[in-house]
Amino acid sequence: MHVGVYVPITHETPPSPCLAHIPERDINTPKLTLINPAYMNRQVVELGKKQYGVLSYITSLNPIRSENVADEWEKRALQAFENGQKEVSSIEPIGNKTFFRLMQPLISSPRMDA
């Protein structure tokens, strides 16, 4: 619903280098920084990890952030989404543990006011 929101700059929420091209990324009344929905999502995911042990993140076949590079399972799921599949899940070993993996598409669109 919002393009982004301004929040206080803290250790947990430093200014995003991905938004450095926006002249009003940081404002000084008081000093706030603009965060976009993807950044907010990363923070929500981090809270879920800390509070509930749930591992989650955004990935892509063409990620902007190197941390979002898809692994092989995720690549297959993303390709399935391109073919119309709505969800991919399976039980998979990762390291020496077994996990339920679930992936659903997060649809985005260009800003209308950009």
URPE-V869329 format. One record per run of one state. SS is the DSSP state (alpha for helix, beta for strand, coil for the rest). FROM is the first residue (numbers start at 0). LEN is the number of residues. Records with the same first field share a line. If there is no record, write none. Layout:
BEGIN
SS: FROM-LEN  FROM-LEN
END
This chain:
BEGIN
coil: 0-3  8-8  19-6  28-2  52-7  60-5  69-2  82-4  94-2  104-10
beta: 3-5  25-3  30-6  59-1  68-1  86-8  96-8
alpha: 16-3  36-16  65-3  71-11
END
